[in-house]
Amino acid sequence: MTPWAKVFVGVGFFILGLGYLYRYDLIERLNAVLREYILNDAYMALERRRWGMFFLLVAFLFLYMGYTGLYGVPGVRP
């Protein structure tokens, strides 16, 4: 993980921590929305193939970006 990615993750957790301390109602509402639409067992059972393909595509995208970041673009000379 690059240093910038760590900074962004840290800022995200900082904002989440402040939300829990000062605006717990927003965090509760976000949790309810996630539980209702994304983490719903009935929805997940019906949409599992779509979610599975989405996560596989995202995984391949990140793997390709990591590979090209380490070794460069295949077939292109520097």
C-alpha positions, 0 to 999 in steps of 0.5 A: 500500500502506498503512503498516500493510500494509507493517508486516505484510509487514515483520514477516512477512519478519522472522519468515521471516529468523529462521526461516532463521537459527535454525530452518532445519528448519522452513523446509525442511519448509515448502518441502517441503510447498509443493513437494509440494501447491501447486507440484506440476506434476501437481497444478497441471495438473489444478487450473489452472481452480480456481486460476485462478478463485480468483486472479481472485476474490481479484483482484476483491475487492482491486480492489473494496476499493481502489476503495471505499477511494479513491472510496467505496461507489458509490451511497452519499452521505457 
